[in-house]
Amino acid sequence: MDNLRILLTALVVAHHVAVTYGHIPLWYYTEPAKDPSGTALDILVTFNQAFFMGFFFLISGFFTPGSYDRKGAGSFLRDRLVRLGVPLLVFTVLLRPLLTLDGFADHDGLPYWKYYLGSWDPGPMWFAEVLIVFAVAYAVWRGTRAPLARRTAPPRFRGVALFALGLAAATFLWRIPVPTGSYVPVLGLPTPDFLPQYAAMFTLGCVAFRRGWFEALPARAGRYGFVAAGVSSATLLPSALMTSGMPSSALMALWESVFAIGMIAGLTALFKKRFDRQGPRARFLSDHAFTVYIVHPLVLVGLGWALRPLPAIAVVKFAVMLALALPLCWGLAYLVRRLPGAKRVL
């Protein structure tokens, strides 16, 4: 699980670098592509978005029941508020102004305090915001129900297929009032249309912990998962892009659900078999992964301005920034965690 968190954190960095140089201007600093290679970055963002944050929520859900069992309701909620709420508050109040100075420069005559309040947004820390809500919901549920009995039999194909169809249906219905591209001011949710996936994956992680599904996951589940992700991408995604209206939305929801479940099963089985150990370097990377998630916008915006004069096509600038950003993000995270008291939270 720690090694998977390293991969997913690196994908977060790559995702936002791709947004920087693609055609989806949803970041603090962007240089919209003026060449065809920007389309490749948009494709990367589309595939990444379909599963990587859902995978984060599944991992968070997996560690939630054990934490609640050890600490009890009160200590569990206090711990979640400290470990998620403090970074959320620090980012929103202290770091966000550094990332939005360029946007303020475009608002001639507007007092900074008005711009500051009007642009209030937790940025990528919306993840912590939603996790706090899920943690409270889990504590309320546990206060009224006994924990699930522990079993080790992995889910059967029929159960996985029904879960995928149910998730697709819930996502499709949710997107009628909350269409793709919606944005929630103040809360700052950049992808509220994916909330059914996030809630379902968090719940699945909680159940997987009790049922021992990850420990019992067979290697063939990984192969089937990658095949499902590939086949759905070759069939459902093109069909969704070639249609419009409700059929397109339904096909897109189905593709995202199958692709997400396939990738999560595939990567989990792969890491369980091939990457189930940690040396000092991997332990360093996993220990600092959450801090990287918090501070990576500072690194990417700084690199964006530094690389602005570089005359290169979008995909080349993406590769250059990513190669520089990954070590710099972990280096900055290391320095942040050395601050007094930081490790108690991070």
C-alpha positions as CSV (number, residue, x, y, z in Angstrom):
1,M,0.0,0.0,0.0
2,D,2.8,2.4,0.8
3,N,4.4,1.7,-2.6
4,L,1.1,2.3,-4.3
5,R,0.9,5.7,-2.5
6,I,4.2,6.6,-4.0
7,L,3.0,5.8,-7.5
8,L,-0.3,7.7,-7.1
9,T,1.4,10.7,-5.6
10,A,3.8,10.8,-8.6
11,L,0.7,10.6,-10.9
12,V,-0.8,13.6,-9.1
13,V,2.3,15.6,-9.9
14,A,2.2,14.3,-13.5
15,H,-1.5,15.1,-13.8
16,H,-1.0,18.7,-12.9
17,V,2.1,19.1,-15.1
18,A,-0.1,17.8,-18.0
19,V,-2.8,20.3,-17.1
20,T,-0.2,23.0,-17.2
21,Y,0.7,22.4,-20.8
22,G,-2.5,20.9,-22.2
23,H,-5.8,22.4,-23.1
24,I,-7.5,22.1,-19.7
25,P,-6.8,25.4,-17.9
26,L,-7.7,24.2,-14.4
27,W,-4.4,25.0,-12.6
28,Y,-2.7,28.0,-10.9
29,Y,-0.2,28.4,-13.9
30,T,-1.0,27.2,-17.4
31,E,0.5,27.5,-20.9
32,P,-2.2,26.2,-23.2
33,A,-0.6,24.1,-25.9
34,K,-0.2,25.6,-29.4
35,D,0.8,22.3,-31.0
36,P,-0.9,18.9,-31.5
37,S,1.1,17.3,-28.7
38,G,-1.1,19.1,-26.2
39,T,-3.8,16.6,-27.1
40,A,-1.6,13.7,-25.8
41,L,-1.5,15.5,-22.4
42,D,-5.3,15.9,-22.4
43,I,-5.6,12.1,-23.0
44,L,-3.2,11.5,-20.1
45,V,-5.4,13.7,-17.9
46,T,-8.6,11.9,-19.0
47,F,-7.2,8.4,-18.3
48,N,-5.6,9.5,-15.0
49,Q,-8.7,11.3,-13.8
50,A,-10.8,8.2,-14.4
51,F,-9.1,6.2,-11.6
52,F,-6.3,7.8,-9.6
53,M,-8.2,9.8,-7.0
54,G,-10.7,7.0,-6.6
55,F,-7.7,4.8,-5.8
56,F,-6.5,7.3,-3.2
57,F,-9.9,7.2,-1.5
58,L,-9.9,3.3,-1.6
59,I,-6.6,3.3,0.2
60,S,-7.8,5.8,2.7
61,G,-10.9,3.7,3.3
62,F,-8.7,0.6,3.8
63,F,-6.8,2.2,6.7
64,T,-9.9,3.7,8.3
65,P,-11.5,0.7,10.2
66,G,-8.2,-0.3,11.8
67,S,-7.5,3.3,13.0
68,Y,-11.0,3.5,14.4
69,D,-10.6,0.1,16.2
70,R,-7.3,1.2,17.8
71,K,-8.4,4.7,18.9
72,G,-12.1,4.7,19.4
73,A,-14.5,7.3,18.0
74,G,-13.2,10.4,19.9
75,S,-9.5,9.9,19.3
76,F,-10.1,8.7,15.7
77,L,-12.0,11.9,14.8
78,R,-9.5,14.2,16.6
79,D,-6.6,12.5,14.8
80,R,-8.4,12.9,11.4
81,L,-9.1,16.6,12.1
82,V,-5.4,17.2,13.0
83,R,-3.8,15.2,10.2
84,L,-6.2,16.4,7.5
85,G,-7.6,19.7,8.9
86,V,-4.3,21.3,9.8
87,P,-2.7,20.8,6.3
88,L,-6.0,21.9,4.7
89,L,-6.0,25.1,6.8
90,V,-2.2,25.8,6.3
91,F,-2.5,25.3,2.5
92,T,-5.7,27.4,2.2
93,V,-4.6,30.3,4.4
94,L,-0.8,30.4,3.9
95,L,0.2,28.7,0.7
96,R,-2.7,29.5,-1.6
97,P,-1.9,33.3,-1.7
98,L,1.6,32.5,-3.1
99,L,0.0,30.5,-5.9
100,T,-2.7,33.1,-6.9
101,L,-0.5,36.3,-7.1
102,D,-0.5,36.1,-10.9
103,G,-4.3,35.9,-10.9
104,F,-4.5,39.0,-8.6
105,A,-2.3,40.9,-11.0
106,D,-5.0,40.6,-13.7
107,H,-7.6,42.3,-11.5
108,D,-6.7,46.0,-11.8
109,G,-8.0,48.1,-8.9
110,L,-9.4,45.2,-6.9
111,P,-8.3,45.3,-3.3
112,Y,-6.3,42.2,-2.4
113,W,-8.5,41.2,0.5
114,K,-11.5,41.1,-1.8
115,Y,-9.6,39.0,-4.4
116,Y,-8.3,36.8,-1.6
117,L,-11.8,36.1,-0.2
118,G,-13.4,35.9,-3.7
119,S,-10.9,33.3,-4.9
120,W,-11.1,31.2,-1.7
121,D,-10.4,27.6,-2.7
122,P,-8.5,24.7,-1.0
123,G,-6.9,23.7,-4.3
124,P,-5.7,20.1,-4.3
125,M,-6.5,19.9,-0.6
126,W,-10.1,19.3,-1.5
127,F,-9.0,15.7,-1.1
128,A,-8.5,16.3,2.7
129,E,-11.8,18.2,2.8
130,V,-13.7,15.3,1.4
131,L,-11.8,12.7,3.5
132,I,-12.8,14.6,6.7
133,V,-16.5,14.2,5.7
134,F,-16.0,10.5,5.0
135,A,-14.2,10.0,8.3
136,V,-17.1,11.6,10.2
137,A,-19.6,9.6,8.2
138,Y,-17.7,6.4,9.1
139,A,-17.6,7.3,12.8
140,V,-21.3,7.9,12.8
141,W,-22.0,4.6,11.0
142,R,-19.7,2.7,13.5
143,G,-21.6,4.3,16.3
144,T,-24.8,2.5,15.3
145,R,-23.4,-0.7,13.8
146,A,-21.1,-3.5,14.8
147,P,-18.0,-3.9,12.5
148,L,-18.3,-6.4,9.7
149,A,-17.0,-9.9,10.4
150,R,-13.6,-10.7,8.9
151,R,-13.4,-13.1,6.0
152,T,-10.7,-13.7,3.5
153,A,-12.5,-14.9,0.3
154,P,-12.0,-12.4,-2.5
155,P,-15.1,-11.1,-4.4
156,R,-16.3,-13.2,-7.3
157,F,-16.5,-11.9,-10.9
158,R,-20.3,-11.5,-10.6
159,G,-19.9,-9.2,-7.6
160,V,-17.2,-7.1,-9.3
161,A,-19.4,-6.8,-12.4
162,L,-22.4,-5.7,-10.4
163,F,-20.3,-3.2,-8.5
164,A,-19.1,-1.7,-11.8
165,L,-22.6,-1.5,-13.2
166,G,-24.0,0.0,-10.0
167,L,-21.2,2.6,-9.9
168,A,-21.7,3.5,-13.5
169,A,-25.5,3.9,-12.9
170,A,-24.9,6.1,-9.8
171,T,-22.4,8.2,-11.7
172,F,-24.7,8.7,-14.6
173,L,-27.7,9.7,-12.5
174,W,-25.5,12.0,-10.3
175,R,-24.2,13.8,-13.4
176,I,-27.7,14.8,-14.5
177,P,-27.8,17.5,-11.7
178,V,-24.0,17.7,-11.5
179,P,-22.6,17.6,-15.0
180,T,-19.0,17.2,-15.9
181,G,-17.2,20.5,-15.6
182,S,-19.2,21.6,-12.6
183,Y,-17.3,23.5,-9.9
184,V,-18.3,24.1,-6.3
185,P,-17.2,27.6,-5.1
186,V,-15.5,28.0,-1.7
187,L,-15.4,24.2,-1.2
188,G,-13.3,24.1,-4.4
189,L,-14.3,20.6,-5.6
190,P,-12.8,20.5,-9.1
191,T,-14.5,17.2,-10.0
192,P,-17.8,17.0,-8.1
193,D,-19.1,14.8,-10.9
194,F,-16.8,12.0,-9.6
195,L,-18.1,12.0,-6.0
196,P,-20.1,8.7,-6.5
197,Q,-16.8,7.0,-7.4
198,Y,-14.9,8.6,-4.5
199,A,-17.6,7.6,-2.0
200,A,-17.9,4.1,-3.4
201,M,-14.1,3.5,-3.4
202,F,-13.8,4.7,0.2
203,T,-16.6,2.4,1.2
204,L,-15.0,-0.5,-0.8
205,G,-11.7,0.1,1.0
206,C,-13.4,-0.1,4.4
207,V,-15.1,-3.4,3.4
208,A,-11.9,-4.8,1.8
209,F,-10.1,-4.3,5.1
210,R,-12.7,-6.3,7.0
211,R,-13.0,-9.0,4.4
212,G,-9.3,-9.4,3.8
213,W,-9.8,-8.9,0.1
214,F,-6.4,-7.4,-0.6
215,E,-4.5,-10.2,1.1
216,A,-6.6,-12.8,-0.8
217,L,-6.4,-11.0,-4.2
218,P,-5.1,-13.6,-6.7
219,A,-2.6,-12.7,-9.4
220,R,-5.1,-13.5,-12.1
221,A,-7.3,-10.7,-10.8
222,G,-4.6,-8.3,-11.9
223,R,-4.4,-9.7,-15.4
224,Y,-8.2,-9.6,-15.7
225,G,-8.2,-6.0,-14.4
226,F,-5.7,-4.7,-17.0
227,V,-7.5,-6.5,-19.8
228,A,-10.8,-5.0,-18.7
229,A,-9.3,-1.5,-18.5
230,G,-7.8,-2.0,-22.0
231,V,-10.9,-3.5,-23.7
232,S,-13.2,-0.8,-22.2
233,S,-10.8,1.9,-23.4
234,A,-10.9,0.5,-26.9
235,T,-14.7,0.1,-27.1
236,L,-16.6,2.2,-24.6
237,L,-14.5,5.3,-24.6
238,P,-14.5,5.8,-28.4
239,S,-18.3,5.1,-28.4
240,A,-18.8,7.8,-25.7
241,L,-16.7,10.3,-27.7
242,M,-18.6,9.7,-30.9
243,T,-22.1,10.1,-29.4
244,S,-23.7,13.0,-27.5
245,G,-26.2,13.7,-24.8
246,M,-27.4,11.1,-22.4
247,P,-26.0,8.1,-24.4
248,S,-22.5,9.7,-24.3
249,S,-22.8,10.4,-20.6
250,A,-23.9,6.8,-19.8
251,L,-21.1,5.3,-21.9
252,M,-18.5,7.6,-20.3
253,A,-19.7,6.7,-16.8
254,L,-19.6,3.0,-17.7
255,W,-16.1,3.3,-19.1
256,E,-14.8,5.3,-16.1
257,S,-16.2,2.7,-13.7
258,V,-14.8,-0.3,-15.6
259,F,-11.5,1.4,-16.2
260,A,-11.1,2.5,-12.6
261,I,-11.9,-1.0,-11.2
262,G,-9.7,-2.7,-13.8
263,M,-6.7,-0.4,-13.1
264,I,-7.1,-0.6,-9.3
265,A,-7.3,-4.4,-9.4
266,G,-4.4,-4.6,-11.9
267,L,-2.1,-2.3,-10.0
268,T,-3.0,-3.8,-6.6
269,A,-2.2,-7.4,-7.8
270,L,0.9,-6.2,-9.5
271,F,2.3,-4.4,-6.5
272,K,1.2,-7.3,-4.2
273,K,3.3,-9.7,-6.3
274,R,6.3,-7.5,-7.4
275,F,6.6,-4.5,-5.1
276,D,5.6,-5.8,-1.7
277,R,8.9,-4.8,0.0
278,Q,10.5,-1.5,0.9
279,G,14.1,-0.5,1.2
280,P,15.3,2.9,2.7
281,R,14.7,4.8,-0.5
282,A,11.1,3.6,-1.0
283,R,10.4,4.2,2.7
284,F,11.6,7.7,2.3
285,L,9.4,8.3,-0.7
286,S,6.3,6.8,1.1
287,D,6.9,8.7,4.3
288,H,7.0,12.0,2.4
289,A,4.2,11.3,-0.1
290,F,1.4,13.1,1.7
291,T,3.6,16.2,2.2
292,V,4.5,16.1,-1.5
293,Y,0.7,16.1,-2.3
294,I,0.4,19.3,-0.2
295,V,3.5,21.3,-1.5
296,H,3.7,20.2,-5.1
297,P,1.7,23.2,-6.4
298,L,4.4,25.5,-5.1
299,V,7.0,23.5,-7.1
300,L,5.0,23.3,-10.3
301,V,4.1,27.0,-10.4
302,G,7.7,28.0,-9.7
303,L,8.9,25.7,-12.4
304,G,6.3,26.9,-14.8
305,W,7.5,30.5,-14.5
306,A,11.2,29.3,-14.7
307,L,10.5,27.3,-17.9
308,R,8.3,29.9,-19.5
309,P,11.1,31.1,-21.9
310,L,11.9,27.5,-23.0
311,P,11.0,27.2,-26.8
312,A,9.6,23.7,-27.0
313,I,6.4,21.8,-27.9
314,A,4.0,21.0,-25.1
315,V,4.9,17.4,-24.5
316,V,8.6,18.3,-24.3
317,K,8.0,21.0,-21.7
318,F,5.8,18.4,-19.8
319,A,8.7,15.9,-19.8
320,V,11.3,18.6,-18.7
321,M,9.0,19.9,-15.9
322,L,8.1,16.4,-14.6
323,A,11.7,15.3,-14.5
324,L,12.6,18.4,-12.4
325,A,9.4,18.4,-10.4
326,L,9.5,14.9,-8.9
327,P,12.9,15.2,-7.1
328,L,12.2,18.9,-6.1
329,C,8.8,18.0,-4.6
330,W,10.2,15.2,-2.5
331,G,13.1,17.5,-1.5
332,L,10.8,20.3,-0.4
333,A,8.6,17.7,1.4
334,Y,11.7,16.5,3.3
335,L,12.5,20.1,4.4
336,V,8.9,20.7,5.5
337,R,8.8,17.6,7.6
338,R,12.0,18.6,9.4
339,L,10.2,21.7,10.8
340,P,9.5,21.4,14.5
341,G,6.3,19.5,15.1
342,A,5.6,18.8,11.4
343,K,5.9,15.0,11.7
344,R,3.1,15.0,14.3
345,V,0.8,16.1,11.5
346,L,2.6,14.9,8.3
